[in-house]
Amino acid sequence: MSNNEEASQKPFTAISYEENVAFKYTLPGEVESESIERELTFIWEEGIEQFIEEYGADKPYKVHGFVQQRAKEIFLEQIEGRTDDQIEEVQDEIANKMKFGFEFTGPLHNDD
């Protein structure tokens, strides 16, 4: 029995998969857009059959099994939190590039 089969035998399950997401932006005064790519983890809310129908049999996924509903909810909150953090990091990176016209990584100091 594989890990996916073992997990699906537990009463509460969640399906996760990874997706490479490109965040596109255009700097002021530029014509061509740029992008920042991140691999994000998403949760599939429906069953495995619907996942395979949507993405095909070759798309990797993981089935996570939980004995208690609360454990599943904690797992989903953790995935959502990590994904939100990654999106915020990209938004900050884009905002810094928009503000300064290049990738800015440190504080500004006024040397009077």
C-alpha positions in Angstrom: 0.0 0.0 0.0 1.5 3.4 -1.0 1.5 6.5 1.1 -1.4 7.9 -0.9 -3.4 4.8 -0.4 -2.6 4.7 3.4 -3.6 8.4 3.7 -6.8 7.9 1.8 -7.8 5.2 4.3 -8.0 7.8 7.1 -11.4 9.6 7.6 -10.1 13.1 6.8 -8.0 13.7 3.7 -6.6 16.6 1.7 -4.9 16.6 -1.7 -2.0 19.0 -2.3 -0.1 19.8 -5.4 2.6 22.2 -6.5 2.2 24.8 -9.3 4.8 27.1 -10.8 3.3 30.5 -10.7 4.6 33.6 -12.6 3.9 37.0 -11.1 4.1 39.5 -14.0 4.8 43.2 -13.7 6.0 46.1 -15.8 8.4 48.7 -14.4 7.4 52.3 -14.9 8.9 53.6 -18.2 9.5 50.0 -19.5 7.6 48.4 -22.4 8.4 44.7 -21.7 7.0 43.0 -18.7 9.1 40.9 -16.3 8.1 38.1 -14.0 9.0 36.5 -10.8 8.3 32.8 -10.5 7.6 30.8 -7.4 6.5 27.2 -6.8 3.4 27.3 -4.6 1.6 24.6 -2.9 -2.2 24.4 -3.4 -4.9 22.3 -1.9 -7.4 20.5 -4.1 -10.9 20.6 -2.5 -12.5 17.9 -4.5 -11.7 14.2 -5.0 -8.8 12.5 -6.7 -10.9 11.6 -9.7 -11.8 15.3 -10.3 -8.1 16.2 -9.9 -7.0 13.7 -12.5 -9.8 14.9 -14.8 -8.6 18.5 -14.5 -4.8 18.0 -14.6 -4.3 14.5 -16.1 -2.8 11.4 -14.6 0.8 12.8 -14.9 0.3 15.8 -12.6 2.0 14.9 -9.2 -0.1 15.2 -6.1 0.0 14.0 -2.5 -2.9 12.7 -0.5 -2.6 13.6 3.2 -4.6 11.6 5.7 -5.7 12.8 9.1 -7.4 11.0 12.0 -9.1 14.1 13.3 -10.8 17.0 11.4 -8.8 19.5 13.5 -5.5 18.0 12.4 -6.6 18.5 8.8 -7.7 22.1 9.5 -4.3 22.9 11.0 -2.5 21.4 8.0 -4.7 23.5 5.6 -4.0 26.6 7.6 -0.2 25.9 7.5 -0.3 25.5 3.7 -2.4 28.6 3.2 -0.1 30.6 5.5 3.1 29.5 3.6 1.4 30.3 0.3 0.3 33.8 1.6 3.8 34.5 2.9 5.3 33.6 -0.5 2.8 35.8 -2.3 3.6 38.7 0.1 7.3 38.3 -0.5 6.8 38.6 -4.2 4.5 41.6 -3.8 7.2 43.3 -1.6 9.9 42.5 -4.2 7.8 43.9 -7.0 6.9 47.0 -4.9 10.6 47.6 -4.2 11.5 47.3 -7.9 8.7 49.7 -8.8 9.8 52.2 -6.2 13.5 52.1 -7.0 13.5 50.9 -10.5 15.8 47.9 -9.5 15.9 45.2 -6.9 16.3 46.9 -3.6 17.4 44.7 -0.7 18.6 46.9 2.1 17.7 50.0 4.2 18.5 53.5 3.0 20.8 55.5 5.2 21.2 59.3 5.3 24.9 60.0 5.9 24.9 63.7 6.8 
